[in-house]
Amino acid sequence: MNILTEIINQLIDSNNSITDSLLKIKVLASRLKSKSLFNWVDKELSGYESNDDIPNCRITSCVLVGNMMNGNVLLENQVLATNDLPDFVKKLVEEIKFYQSITVLERYLRENKNKLAFAIQSEILGYLTENYQNMGNPYVSVYSARKEVSLGVVHQIIVEVRNKALDLLLKLEEEFGVEIELQELIKKKTKANLIINNTMKQIIINNSEGNVINTGNENAIKNNFKIGKSKFEELSKALRDNYVSEEEIEELRVSIEEEPNYERKLFGTKVNDWIQKMTTKALNGTWQVSIGAAGTLLAELLKQYYGM
């Protein structure tokens, strides 16, 4: 069996570790003296550095969750507001970049977690606290926070890498035939490298634009809403337009009767629990809204309903 067929057979079997396939592609890149392919595979195997441009599939939005004190009241696992943060802080807390090696990402999947959490640096907590205080909550202090993302994002990264590698191998196989041996391919490395370089250009590197988990027009946030104070039917319509189920709307109808703290602009405990539940659904993909927008969307709708 030639090397192209061997690697292709590995790649199409999702039960095989993609690490093994990438190691063989690294050998192929070295034999063909393909710098672009070697560098890409090496980064996927070893992990990216913080100053590297990374593929778009390794950048995703996330939800910010934290613990805070509101006076003497402890509020845990709250979805934190990020709307009015400085731009550089907003980017830090609303985005996750996966620099880890493909081996580490595969290990995340084997651990069978529903989501991943990454702690926020302590120096950022002051900005989060100040943000709440600027919104009229002078007694709020955020003392810990984390970025959360669905494990499905990691799965998608691995799928993307597997697909890119498979596309390349299939193009080489199409050009040189399924029976070509490595030594014969090496003799044709000039032509092979033209195909490789053209394919590698399609691996989009963009360090400034992140991906949201749920994409496509059907999952777009519809935010051109105006909710009248205490107008639950208007709130219900806005929620339906953003793919919230009737059952979940009815749950909110009960929870929303709890009086919020208008002075400190805080929702009641039951409403916060409902928001947390919906954000979890966004995290695991069962609500068709991107996790980066989920908390903000619900908070904005409810603020309009309460007239905050």
N, C-alpha and C positions, 0 to 999 in steps of 0.2 A: 504494500500500500504506500502511495507517495505521500509526502508531508502535507500537501494541500488537502487531500481527501481525509487524512487522519485528523487534522485540526478541525475541518468542517464537521466531521462526524461527532467530534467532541462538543463543538459549539451548539449543534442542533439538539443535543440531549441536555435539557435543563437540569437534570439530576447531577450532571458533572460540574465540578467546580470550574468556574471560568479562570481561576488562577492558573490551573494546569494548562489551559489553552493559551493563555497569554505568555506563559513561559516558553512554549514552543514557538509562538509568533516572535518572541524576542530573539530566539535562535535564528529563525528565518530572516528577520531584519538584519541581524549581524552578518549572516552569510551573504545576503544581497547588498550589504553596505548601504542600507536605507536609513539615513539619519532621522528623517521625520517619523518613520514608523517605530524605530528603536526608542526614540525619546518619548513618544506617546505611551508605548507599552511600559517603558521603564517607570514613568510617572504613575500609571495605573497600578503597577505592582508595588512600588515603593512608597507611594503617597506624594501629594503635591506639597510644595513649600508655601508659606503664607504670602510670599511675594510673587507666586506663579499666577498666570492667567489659567483659569480652570474651565472645563467644558460647562456649558449651560445646564446640563442635566445634574450637575453637582451643586447647583445653586437653587435654593427654594425659599419661599416665604414660610413663616412659622407663626405660632401663637405665643404671646408672652403671658406667662402665668406667675403669680407671686404671692407672697405673704406680707401683710402690713398691719400696722396698728392704727386704729382710728380712735384717738383718745385712749380710753382704757379697753376698747373692744378689739379683740384679735380677729382678723379676717384672713383665712387661709385659702390657698388654691384659687385665688381670684384672677379672672382675665383682666389684665392691666391695660389701662388706656394709653395709647401712643400717639394720638392725633396731633397734639401740639408740642411734641418733643422737637428739639433742634434736629436738623436734617441728618447730621452725622450720627446722632444717637438713635434716631428713628431707623436708620439703615442697619445699625448694629443689632437692634432688638427685634426687628421684623424679618430678618434674613438669616439663613444658615448656609454656610459653605462647607461642603464635605471634602476636606483635604485628605482624608484617610485612604490608606491603600485598599485595593479591592478585596484583599484577604480579610481586613478588619470589617469591611462592609458585609462580606459573606458571614462573618461571625455574628454580627448583629442579627442577621436573619435567623441563624441557628438558635439564638437565644430565645426566640419566640415571644418577644415583647410586642405590645400593641403600639407603643410609641417610644421615641427617644427624647431625652431631656438634656439640655446643656445649660449649665449655670451661667448667669450674667455676672460680669466682673463687678466687684464691690464699688468701684468708682462710678459706675453707671447708676447705682441705686439713688444717689443724690438727685440726679436729673429726674428720675421717676417720681420721687417724693415731691420735688419742686413742681412737677407737672400737675399733680393733684392739688397742691396748695394754690397754684395759679388758677385752678378751676373753681376755687372757693371752698376747698376742704383743708383749712389750716391745721387740723389736728392729725392729718394722715402722715404716716411714716412708713415707706416701703423698706423692709429690712432684708428681704431675699427675693430673687426672681430667677426664672429659668425660661429658656426657649424650648417649646415642645413641637414635635413634628411626627407625623404618622410614619410607621416603619415601611409603609408602602412606597415612600419616597426612595428609600434605600433599595428596595426591590427594583424600582424603575431605573435607578442608576445602573444597576447590574444588567438589566435588560438592554439598556442603551449601549453599554460597552460591548455586550455580546453581539448585538445587531451590527454595530459598526465593524467589529472584527469579522463577522460572517460576511458582510457586504464586500469587504476587501478580498477575502479569500475566494469568494464566488467569482469576482471579477477576474482575478488571476487565473482561476480554473477555466473560466469561459475563454480567456485569451489563449492559454497554453495547453488546454486539454486536461482531462481528468487523469491521464496516465503519466503525466510528466514527473520525472524524478528530480530530487533536489539538485543533483549535479548538473542536470540539463537546464534547470531553471537558473542556476547560477551563471551559466554561459549566456543566458539571455537577460541578465540583470539590468542592462540599460533600459530595455523596453519594459521590464517588470517594474522598475523604479518610476517610470513615467506614469504607469497605472496607479502605483502606490501613492505618489505625490498628488495626483489628481483626486484620489479618494480621500486622502488625509485633509485636503482643503475643505472637505464637506463636514469635518468635525469642527463645528462652530465654537470658537473661543471668544467669550465676551464676559469680561469681569464686572460689567456694570448693570447687566439686566438679569434679574432672577426669574425663575419659573414659579408659578403657583401650581399647587397639586392638581386641582380640578381646572381644566382649561376647555376652551371651545365656547361657541356662542350660547349653547344651551345652559352653561354654567356661569354666565356673566352675571355680576351683581347688578341688580336694578335699583338704583339709588335716587331716582327722580321722584321721590315720594314726599308728601306733605301730610303729616298725621295731626289731626286736631286733638286737643287735650281731652282725654277720657273717651275718645272715639275708638272703641275696640274694633268695630267693623272695619274702619279704615286701617287700623293696625293689622288686622287679620288679612286683609287684601294684600298689603305690602309683604307680609310673611309668606302668603301663598305664592306671590309673584317671585319670591326667592326660594321656592321649593321646600318650604316648611310644611309638614303634613298636618292634616286636620286634627289628628290625635295630639300632636305636639302643641297646636294652637289652643286646643281645649285645656291642656295642662297649664298653659300660660294664663288662660282665662281665670282659673282658680287662683294661681299664684299671684297674679297681678292685683288682686284685691287687697293684698298686704300693703299698708301705707309705707311709702319710701321716706327717707330723711331729706326733706326739701332743703333744709338749711345747709346741710353738708353735701347735697346732691349725690346721695347714695341710694341705690335700690335696696329693697327688702331682701331678707335672706332667701326666701322662696324664689324670688325672681333671679337672684344671683345663681342659685342652684340650677335653675332652668337654663340660664345662659351657659353655665359650665357644661351641662348635659349636651346642649346644641354644639358647643365648641368641640367637645369630644367626638360628636358625630362627624364634624368637619375633619377632625384629625384622622379618623379611621375610614373616611371616604363614604360614609353612609348618608351624609348631607351634601348635596351637590353645590357647595359653595367653598371657595378656597379658604384655607385656614387663616391666611393673612387678613382676610376681610370679614370673617365670621363674627368675631367679637365686636369689631367696630360697627358693623351693620346692625346687630341687635341692640347695642348700646344707643346708637343714634335713633333708632325707631322708638325705643322705650323712653328716651329723654323727651322726644316729641310728644309721646302719649301722656307722660306725666307733666308736661309743660315746664320742664327744667331748663 
